[in-house]
Amino acid sequence: MHAPRVIEANQLSKRFFLQQSGSRTLKSAVLGLFRPIRRREFWALRDVCFSVQKGETLGIIGANGSGKSTLLSLLAGTLTPTRGFVRVEGRISSLLELGAGFHPELTGRENVYLWGSIMGLSRATMNERFDRIVEFAELREYIDQPVKFYSSGMYVRLGFAVAVEVDPDVMLVDEVLAVGDLAFQKKCMERMAEFRKRDKTMLIVSHDMRTIQAISHRILFLDGGQVKGEGDPGEMVDRYEHHMLQRRAEALRREWGTREAVIEQVEIGTPEGSLRSNFHWDEPIAARIRYRAHHPVPQPVLAFSIADPSGHVVHSSQTAGKDFGLDPLEGEGTVRLLLPGLPLAEGDYLLSFALHRADRPVPLHALDRAFPIRLEGPRATRFEGVFVPTRWERIA
């Protein structure tokens, strides 16, 4: 038997109008009173559909500007949808942005009771929970100070402590937890684990992929205000990371050459033929390079290089030499590059391929920093540059 749905969104969309800005003179401001205001339409969310069952934790991921915070605000009721609808059953507690829900002129104590009253809790109930809130937030010395003097970390500690102690049915958490220190983040994770055990529902936004993958039952992947995927946390994180790698590569990608012959397609994956962009450092990688020569090309050379995210080349090689040389090119063909592994530091890398003639400096076709991959290093250690396996022995 399935758990009841406590959150349901159907065709949920939110539109904003962005007014064109810029430097204005007094004359232009006066004339503007008699002209229509030019505003640009911006859809922060468009046709988003999903549901969440009772006791489920849904992670929401996406790049900045993808609509994550707008979605949480619609669920919390602080924004209204332009079209579509959203339904949330039960008491909602939200931690959406730094200082949200706090009055800066009131003390921490006064804000705790104010938040409780907004959530419909009596003063007697808040009296019972007050000490637990202050203890969790670690703000005993500052609880009677106006919150306008609080640091960002103090804001987050008090906000999270109150959000949990008001005992909501649904809890919405935005990226604000990243503001706290590591010790407090650990406390929050432990409290959220307790929250889940009590069959509560959570929606959490985070850029920390390992954390959100570990605590979520499912993940919703947003991009440009639209749903790009929903489902298994591991699969969605992989899809998001591949998407971000592609976006970064597009910004650095360069292409040039005489185009007497062209590289039509490059496929990165495993030697068995599966296309992938994430690899372990010692895992074999294969690249299939398909080319087309519009005219016969003598002395062809296919070059390959690896660069770090800043564009610094860490490895390069080419087909010229005794090990492997290309016959004169004519028409279409495919070459496969095999790498037994890349013993490099964990991180993102950009692959480049170029086709040229051995007797000419100008490439026929170059795809520079066009193909992103991500490497995972050994879990037991962190290293920089090239990884060299080592072993220590006691001899005396």
N, C-alpha and C positions, 0 to 999 in steps of 0.2 A: 504494500500500500504506500503510495507516494505521500510525502508530507505536503501540507497545504501551501499554496503560493501566498506569500506575504507582500511581494513586490511584483508588479506587472506594468510594463511599458509597451505601448503600441503606437508605432509611427510617430514617436516622440521627436519633436523638432523645436528648435529655438532660434529665432532670428533677432539680430541686432542691427541698428542703423548707425554707421560710422560717419560722423560729420567730417567733411574735408577741412583740414586745418592748415595753418601756415602763417607767416608774418602778415599782419594787416595794418594798413594805415588808417588814420581817422576817416579819410575820404572813403576808403573801401568799406569801412564799417558802417558809415552813414548810408552809402549806396546799397549795402547789403540789406538794409531794412526794407527796401522796396523790391528786392529780388527773392525768388524762392531759394530756400536753403538746399544746397546740394548735399545729399547724403548717399552713402554707398551701403548697399545691402550686404549683410554678412550673416551666414548661417553657421552658428556655432555647433548645432546638432541638426541632423537631417534624417528623419525616418528611422529612428533607433527603436529596435524591438528586442525585448528580453524579459525574462521572469526569474525570480529568486524564490526558492522554497524556504520554509521555516527551518532554522538551524544551519543554513548554508552560508558559507563565506564566499563572496564573489569578489575577485580582484579585478581592477580596471587599470589597464595599461595603455600607453600611447605617448607620443612625443608631446612637447609643450605646444599648446594651442589645438590639441586634438579634440577637446570638448569634455575632458574628464571632470573638471571642476564644475562646469556648467551642468553636467548630468547630475552630480551630487546635489547641487543647489536646487534643481528641479525636484529631486526626490525629497529634499528637506522642506520644500515649499517656500523657499526664499525667492525663487523665480517661478513664473508661470509659463507654461509652454505656448508657443505660437500656434502649433497644431498638434494633433495627437493627444494621448492622455497617459497619465501615470497614476497608479494606485498603490498606496502603501498602507498596510494594516498594522495597527499597534502603535505604541509610543516610540517616537523617533528621537534619538540623541545624536547630535552631529558635532564634529570637530573639523570644520571646513577651512578655516583660515586663522592666522594668528590674531588672537584677541577678539574673535567673533563671539558675540553674546556677552561680552564684558563691558561695563560702563567705566570709562577710564577714571572718572572722578570718585568712584566708590572704592572702598577697600576690598581686599580679597574676601574677607568674611561676608561683607554685604553682597558681593557678586555671587558667592556660593548660594546664599539664600534667595537672591533674585532669580538665578537660574533654576533653582528648585521650584519656585512659584510658577515660573513660565512653563515648566514641565508638569504642573498640576499637583505637585507634592506639598503636603502641609508643612508648616513650620516644625511641628513635633517630629515628623519624619526626618526632616533635614537636621534637626538637633541630634537624632540618633546616628546619622551618617556623617556628621560634620567632622568628628575627630578622625575617622577613617580617611576622609578626603584630604585633610591637612597632613596626616601622616604619610599618605601615599605621595602627595605633591612635595613633601619635604620643605614646607614653607611656614613652619610654626613661628619663626622669628619675624616673618614678614606679612602674616595673614591680615594684620590690621593696618597695613600701609595701602595707600591708593594704588591701584594696579597700573596707573600711568607711569609709575616708577619701576615697574617690573621689567626684567630683561626678557628677551624672546623665549629663553629656556624656561623661565618662571611662568610665563603665560601658558606655555604648552603643558607644563606639569600640572598646573591648576585646572586648565581646561579638560585635560584627559581624565584627571581624577574625578571631576564633577560628572563628566559625560558617562563614565562607567557606573558611578555610585547612584545615579538617578534611576538605575535599573530599567533601561529601555528594552523594548522588544527588537528594535532595529537600530544599529549603530552605523553611522557614516563617518569614515575617517579619511581625510585628505592627506596630502604630503607633509603636513605640519610636523609629524613625528620625527622627521629628519632633522628638525631644529635641536632636539634634545641631545644630551650626551649619551655615550654608549651604555652607561649603567642604567640610565632612565629608559632608554629604548628597550633594554632587556626586561625591565620591570613591566613595560607596556606589553611586550610580546607575551609574557607570562600571564598578565591579566586578560589579554584577549583570548588566550588558550582556555582560561577558566570560563570566559564569556561563552565560548563555543560549546564547552561541555554542558552548559546550562540550556542548550538548544536555542540559543539566541542567533539572530541573523546579522551579518556584517557585510558592508561594502567598503572596500579599502582601495585607495589610490596610492600608488608608490612607484618610484623609479628604481627602487632596489629590487631587481629581478629575482634574486635568490630568496629574499624574504617573502615576497608576494607569491612566489611559486610554492614555497613551503607551507604557507598558511591558508591558501585558497583551495576550495573544492573545484571551482571553475574560474576561468579568466575571460574577461571581455576585452577585446583589442579594438581600440578606436583610432581612426586616422582621418583627419580632415572633417571631423564631426560625424563620420559614418562608421558602422560596425564592419571591421575587416576580418573578424574571426571571433568565435566563442567556443569554449570547450576545455579540453585537458590543459592544465597549467603548463606542463612541459612543452607541449606542442605550440601553445600560444606564445610562450616566451621565445621559443626558437623562431617563430614567424615574425615576431616583433623585432628581434635582434637582427634577423636577416634584412628586414625592411629598413632598419636604421643604417645598416652597413651599406645598403644600396643607395640610400639618400646621401650619405657622406661621400661615397664614391662618385656619385653624379656631380657633386660640387668640385671635385678634384680632377675629374676625367678630362683628358685631352685626346684629340684625334687629328692626325694630319698625314700627309704623304702625297706622292704623285698619283697614286691609285691606278697604276698600270696593273697591279694585282692587289686584291683586297682580302682581308680577313673577314669572312662573312659571319662567322659564329664561333664563340668559345664557350664550351660547357665544362664547368668545374664539378667534380664529384669523386666518387670512389672508382677504383679500377674495374669494379663489377658493372658500373654504368649508372648508379644512383646519383642524382644531382643533389649537391649539398654545398653549404658554405661554412659549416662549423666542423672543426676537426680537432682531434687530440694531437699533441705535438709529434708523436711517433706513429701516427696513422697514415697509411699510404694515401696519396692524392693523385688523381688523374685529370688531365685537361685535354679535351678534344678540340682541335683547332681546324676549322673548315675554311678553305681558301678558294679563291677563284682568280685565275689569270686571264685577263682580257687579251693579252698578247703573250707569245713565248717569252719566258724570263730565264736567261742563263745565270748561272752562279747564284741561285737564291739562298738566302740565309733567314732562318726564323729565330728571333731573339726573345728571351724571356727574362723578367726581373721581378723581384719582390721588394716592396717599399713599406716602411712603417707609416702610420697615419699622417705624419708630418711630411711625407714624401721622400724621406731619406732611403736610398737604395741599400738593402742589406744583403742582396744576392742577385747575380745575373749570370746567364749562360746563353749559348747559341748553338745552332746545329752545325756550324762550320767546324771541321776538324776530322780526325781519323775515326772517331767513334760513330759519328752519324753525319751524313751530308745529304742534302736534298738534290734529287735529279732536277734538271731544268723543268720549270713549271709550265704547264699548258692546260687550260681548262680548269676543272674542279678537282679537288683532292682534300684529304684529311690527314692530319698528323696528330699523334697522341704523345703527350708529355707525361712521364711517370715520375713521381717523387716518392721515395720510400718513407718519407716523413720530413717534417720541418722542425728541427731542434732549436726553435726560437722561443723567446719569452712569450708568456701568455698575453694575448691581446689581438688587436685587429691589424690586418695587413692588406695591401693592395697589389694585385698582380697586373703586370703589363706584358703585352705581346706586340712584336713588330716584325714585319716582313720587309726585307731589303735585298739589294744585290751586293755581293762581296766587293765589287769594284766601284761602288758608288756610296757616298756618305749619306745622301738623302734617302729616307725610307720610302718604300712603295706604299706602305700603310702601317701606321702605328696607332695602337690603342693603349694609351698610357694611363696607369692607375685606374683602370676601368673595371676590375673584377675583384670585389672585396671578399675576404675570408676571415674567419675568427679561429684562433688557436687557443686550446686549453692546455696549460702546462701540468706538470706533476702536482697532484693535490697536496703532497707532503711538503712542498717547498715552493718558495717564490724565487725567481731569478730574473736577471736582466741580460739582454743580448742573446748569446747562444748558450744553449744548455749542454753541458758536458757531464755525463754520468760519472760520479766519483764514489770511492769507497775508502773509508778510514779503518785502519787496523792498529791494534795495540801490539807492539813487538817487544816491549820490556816492562 
